[in-house]
């Protein structure tokens, strides 16, 4: 019996399209709004309000606090949407796994059914041949009544022995045939049940995949909007304080990282399951676009460490540190602790301090990782030495 090919899961097709936070969010972000352009929401300061606030220290301080609150609000909104997408994606994965299990079970049952049907056919053939032989004319062995024709005791015993053997064969074949029929009937019933269950799970997987796709689409829009708002806010902060947007971005990142709890055991991925040999973001929706390669991430980090006053010796330590943590993979995830990304942030959401696209943007991850190392250890080499001194490794 040939097994019927199972339908391709809609969940599998949909999951391939999922990208929790697309790397293209930055590409979708428009240029900074010019002074005088309204902010992106009613509770966000307008450019006119920012300009007016420069007239006094009190107004400057109040507007600064308002801008920081607006920045936090934008990040919270995108995180909430991304969290919903992640939860929906996990639900979709569970539904697809249940469907895969049902497919495997159905194939197993149908394979067992095919074997049982072959056995039934073989037993039926043997049964039919025996019946035909027992009732064939001229044997004189099929009926116990034939014993009466025996001319002497030896012939009687011989016929009796043969008749008993035939009767025993008949009984064995009858039992085998009955068992084979019962087995086939039972497996057919099981096959019907698992087929119905698979069809139910297929429908559930489709619903879960569609839900995840909608949630991911919502998250991508939220990330793009949060990135747009953040860029505008950093530009407004720069105007308000007479600096640059990049300085304000770095300053805000430093403030947020300094307020975060330090990492703990479980952020390493080398010896206890993640990082160098770990999975690639199993519980995070796959990116819908290309992501930064390890070589590209290292190239960016090499240029970024200068802002902290670190040289090539520190970069060498950084390479070793993040080789051990993630092999510089953007979607590296420790399946036990949930530490995530190039720097193996634990919890992963800490990296939101560097930008709402932290799940898929290597630049955002590197920026957070450098700020964390600076805040907690002072330099990559100090972090690397602490990493080496701990077993299992972490920093």
Residue, then its C-alpha position, 0 to 999 in steps of 0.5 A: x500500500x502506498x501512503x498518501x502524501x500529506x498536505x503541506x502544512x500552511x503553518x510551515x509556509x507561513x512561518x517561512x514568511x515570518x520576520x519579527x523585526x525586519x532589518x529593513x525597518x531602518x531603510x523604511x525610516x524617513x529622514x529626520x523631520x525638519x524643525x517645525x514639523x509636527x512630532x509623530x504623536x500628540x504627546x510628542x513635543x513638536x519642533x516648535x516646542x523644542x525650539x521654544x524650550x531653549x529660551x530657559x533652563x527650566x523649559x529645557x529641562x522640562x522638555x528634555x524629560x518629556x522627550x526621554x519619556x516619549x522615547x521610552x514610550x516609543x520603545x515600549x510600544x514596539x516591544x509590546x507588539x514584538x512580544x505579541x508577535x513572538x508569542x504568536x509565532x511560538x504558538x504557531x510553532x507548537x501547532x505545526x509541531x503537533x501537526x508534524x507529530x500527527x503526520x508521523x503517527x498517521x504514517x506509522x499506523x498506515x505502515x503497520x496496517x499495510x504489514x497487517x494486511x499483507x499478513x492477512x493475505x498470506x494467512x488467507x491463502x494458507x487457509x484456503x489451500x488447507x481447506x482445499x486439500x482437506x476436502x479434495x477427493x481421494x485423500x481419505x484423511x479429512x474425516x474422522x469417519x474414515x478411521x472406520x475403514x482401517x483394516x488393522x490397528x497400525x492403519x487406524x493409528x496412522x490415519x488417526x495421527x494424520x487426522x489430528x495433525x490436519x485438525x491442529x493445522x486447521x485450528x492454527x490457521x483459523x486462529x491466525x486468520x482471526x487474529x489478522x482480521x482483528x489486527x487489520x480492523x483495529x488498525x483501520x479504526x486507528x488510522x481513521x482516528x489519526x487521520x481525523x486528528x491530523x485534519x483538525x491539527x492542520x486547520x489549527x496550524x493554519x489559523x495559528x500561522x495566519x495569526x502569527x503572520x498578522x502579529x508579525x506584520x503589526x510588529x514590523x510596523x511598530x518597529x518602523x514607527x518606533x525607529x522613526x520616532x526615536x530618530x526624531x527624538x534624538x534629533x530634537x534632543x540634539x537641538x535642545x542641548x546643542x549637541x548631535x543626534x549621535x551623541x544623544x543616542x550614545x548618552x541615552x544608551x549609556x544611561x539605560x545600560x547603567x540602570x540595567x541589572x548585570x548579566x548572570x550565569x546562563x548568558x554564555x553559549x559555549x559550554x552550556x548549550x547556546x552560543x557557538x554551537x547553539x540554535x539560531x533564534x528558535x523562539x524568535x520569528x525568523x527575519x523577513x530580510x537578510x541579516x548581518x553576517x558575523x564578518x560584517x558584525x566584526x567589521x562594524x564593531x572594529x569601527x565602533x570601539x573607537x568611541x570608547x577609546x579602545x584600540x586593536x588590543x581590545x578588539x582582539x579580546x572582543x572578538x574572542x569574547x563574542x566568538x565564545x558567546x555567539x560566534x558573532x551570529x545575530x540570531x544566536x539563542x541559548x535554548x536554556x537561558x534565552x540569552x540572545x544575539x551577538x553579545x548574548x544579552x540576558x534577558x534578550x530584551x535589554x538590547x531594546x535600549x539600543x533600538x527597537x530592531x534589536x532582534x535582527x539588527x547586528x548594529x543595534x546588538x553590537x552597540x548595546x554589547x559595547x555599552x554593557x561592557x563599558x558600563x560593567x567591566x570597563x573594557x573588552x579585555x577585562x570582560x574577556x578575562x572574567x569570562x575565562x575565569x568563570x565555569x561555565x563561562x559568562x560575563 
